[in-house]
Amino acid sequence: MFDAGRHHKAKIGFVLLATEQTIEDDMFTLCPEGVGVHFSRAWIEDRITVDSLLRHADALSQAAKMLLPDGSLDVICYGCTSGSLVIGEERVASELSKGAPNAKPTSLIAAVIAALRAVGAKRVAVATPYIDEINNQEKIYLERAGFEIPRIEGLRLEKDSDMIRVNPDYLAKFVASVDTPDSDTVFISCGALRSIDIVDRLEQQLGKPVICSNQAMMWHVLRLAGVHDRRPGFGRLLREC
């Protein structure tokens, strides 16, 4: 009577910001056949600051609890780059596990660090949409993870509702301007940006790996779930690693 269902390879849960408008589309675009993606949201005001992200942390466990209460999730990921580095990977994992104890917990910043290591990154130029207080924390976080950050520049946007409207062509020019000759990798930070639209183009233009948040997140959760499908058209990470 029963089979393994439509999502026989894996079931992945994502806890998103209440304001998020890009990640769901990107996850469906990048997701291979046989993998299910499921979404819940945690309340936050439409401001991305250190204070707003820290207040939002208390909502993660309840949001995680709303995802497949039958316990069938394989992996659960907090889908916010800035939030996961401000709150910290350990607390994020703890909050997610309260709501989804059977799933492997992870976060977008953990995905980025794993992706950077997978492409052999050492010196990383970082382009973000964030205000300076978030950029300063991100630089410190990535340096503590073992990377050199010769340059990090943001668009100084505070509202998530503005970040989702950054034109991909404008973003590509901004990212190229942030790259440095001595960087071996470029990272485009933030799940709200439409970075997967330009990542392949930028790699060809810059001649080096380009990691972006949503590309890294899908790659990471798939590998945690034991799924090793590769996907051309969205950068070296998904094509080769």
C-alpha positions in Angstrom: 0.0 0.0 0.0 2.8 2.5 0.9 6.0 3.4 -0.8 8.8 5.8 0.3 6.9 8.8 -0.9 7.8 11.6 -3.2 10.8 12.7 -1.0 12.5 9.3 -0.7 16.1 10.7 -0.7 15.8 13.2 2.2 13.5 15.7 3.9 15.1 19.1 4.7 13.5 21.7 7.0 14.4 25.4 6.9 13.6 28.0 9.6 13.5 31.4 7.9 13.1 35.0 9.0 9.4 36.1 8.9 10.6 38.8 6.4 12.3 36.4 4.0 11.3 36.4 0.3 14.1 34.8 -1.6 15.2 31.5 0.0 12.1 29.4 -0.7 12.3 30.0 -4.4 16.0 29.3 -4.4 15.7 26.1 -2.5 13.1 24.8 -4.9 15.3 25.8 -7.8 18.4 24.0 -6.4 16.7 21.0 -4.9 17.2 17.7 -6.7 14.4 15.3 -7.4 13.5 13.1 -4.5 14.4 15.6 -1.8 11.7 17.5 0.1 12.1 21.0 1.3 9.9 22.3 4.1 9.7 25.8 5.6 8.8 27.5 8.8 9.3 31.2 9.9 10.4 32.9 13.1 9.2 36.4 13.9 11.5 39.3 13.4 10.9 42.9 12.6 11.9 44.2 9.1 15.3 45.3 10.4 18.6 43.3 10.2 20.7 44.6 13.2 22.6 42.9 15.9 19.8 43.7 18.4 16.9 42.5 16.2 18.7 39.2 15.4 19.4 38.5 19.1 15.8 39.1 20.1 14.7 36.8 17.3 16.7 33.9 18.5 14.0 33.0 21.1 11.5 32.2 18.3 13.7 29.5 16.6 12.6 26.5 18.6 8.9 27.1 18.2 9.4 27.6 14.4 11.3 24.4 14.2 8.6 22.6 16.1 6.1 23.4 13.3 8.1 21.3 10.7 7.0 17.7 10.1 6.0 16.7 13.7 6.1 13.1 12.7 9.9 13.3 13.2 10.8 12.5 9.6 13.1 15.5 8.9 16.6 14.5 8.2 18.2 17.9 8.5 17.0 21.3 9.8 18.7 24.5 8.9 18.4 28.1 10.2 18.4 30.0 6.9 19.9 33.4 7.8 23.6 34.2 7.3 23.7 37.2 9.5 21.4 35.7 12.1 23.4 32.5 12.5 26.7 34.4 13.0 25.2 36.9 15.4 23.4 34.3 17.5 26.2 31.7 17.0 26.1 28.2 15.6 25.9 26.5 19.0 22.8 28.3 20.2 21.1 28.0 16.8 21.7 24.2 16.9 20.4 24.0 20.4 17.2 26.0 19.6 16.5 24.0 16.5 17.0 20.7 18.3 14.4 21.7 20.9 11.8 21.8 18.1 13.1 19.0 15.8 15.1 16.6 18.0 15.4 13.9 15.4 16.9 16.1 12.7 20.6 17.1 12.2 20.7 20.9 13.1 22.8 23.4 11.2 22.8 27.0 10.1 23.6 29.1 7.1 26.9 30.3 8.4 28.0 26.7 9.1 27.1 25.9 5.5 29.2 28.8 4.2 32.2 27.8 6.3 31.9 24.2 5.0 31.5 25.4 1.4 34.5 27.7 1.6 36.6 24.9 2.9 35.3 22.5 0.2 36.6 24.9 -2.5 39.9 25.4 -0.7 39.4 29.0 0.2 42.1 30.8 2.2 41.7 34.5 1.4 38.1 35.5 0.9 36.6 38.8 -0.3 33.1 39.3 1.1 30.3 41.3 -0.4 27.2 41.8 1.7 24.0 43.9 1.8 24.5 44.6 5.5 25.2 47.6 7.7 28.7 48.0 9.2 27.9 46.5 12.6 26.9 43.2 10.9 29.9 43.3 8.6 32.3 43.8 11.5 30.9 40.7 13.2 31.0 38.6 10.0 34.6 39.5 9.4 35.5 38.4 13.0 33.5 35.2 12.7 35.1 34.1 9.4 38.6 35.0 10.7 38.0 32.8 13.7 37.0 30.0 11.4 40.4 30.2 9.8 40.0 32.5 6.8 41.8 35.7 5.9 39.3 38.5 4.9 41.2 41.1 2.9 38.0 43.0 2.2 34.4 43.1 3.3 32.0 45.6 1.9 28.2 46.1 2.4 25.4 47.9 0.7 24.4 49.3 4.1 20.8 48.1 3.8 19.0 47.5 7.1 15.6 46.2 5.8 15.2 42.6 4.5 12.5 44.0 2.3 15.2 46.1 0.5 17.7 43.3 0.3 15.4 41.1 -1.7 15.0 43.9 -4.3 18.7 44.3 -5.2 18.9 43.9 -8.9 21.2 40.9 -9.8 23.1 42.9 -12.5 23.8 45.7 -10.0 24.8 43.0 -7.4 27.2 41.4 -9.9 29.0 44.8 -10.5 29.1 45.4 -6.7 30.6 42.0 -6.1 33.2 42.4 -8.8 34.2 45.7 -7.2 34.7 44.1 -3.8 37.0 41.3 -5.1 40.7 41.8 -4.6 43.6 40.5 -6.7 45.0 38.5 -3.7 41.6 36.9 -2.9 41.3 33.2 -4.0 37.6 33.1 -3.4 34.6 35.5 -3.3 31.7 35.1 -0.9 28.3 36.8 -1.4 26.7 36.9 2.0 22.9 36.9 2.6 20.1 34.5 1.7 17.9 37.5 0.7 20.1 38.4 -2.3 19.3 36.9 -5.7 22.9 35.6 -5.9 22.3 32.3 -7.5 21.3 34.2 -10.6 24.8 35.5 -11.1 27.2 33.1 -9.3 28.2 31.1 -12.5 28.7 34.3 -14.5 30.9 35.8 -11.8 33.0 32.7 -11.5 33.8 32.9 -15.2 34.4 36.7 -15.0 36.6 36.7 -11.9 38.4 33.3 -12.6 37.9 32.0 -9.0 35.3 30.2 -7.0 32.3 32.3 -5.9 30.3 31.1 -2.9 26.9 32.6 -2.1 24.6 31.9 0.8 21.8 29.9 -0.7 24.0 27.9 -3.0 26.1 27.0 0.0 23.1 26.2 2.1 21.6 23.7 -0.3 24.9 22.0 -0.9 25.5 21.7 2.8 22.1 20.3 3.8 22.2 17.8 1.0 25.6 16.5 2.0 24.5 16.3 5.7 21.5 14.2 4.5 23.7 11.9 2.5 22.6 13.2 -0.9 25.5 13.8 -3.3 23.7 15.0 -6.5 25.6 17.6 -8.4 24.0 20.5 -10.2 25.6 22.6 -13.1 24.8 26.2 -13.6 25.2 27.5 -10.1 28.9 27.6 -9.5 31.8 25.2 -8.9 30.5 24.2 -5.5 27.3 22.5 -6.7 28.9 21.4 -9.9 32.1 19.7 -8.5 32.0 19.3 -4.7 
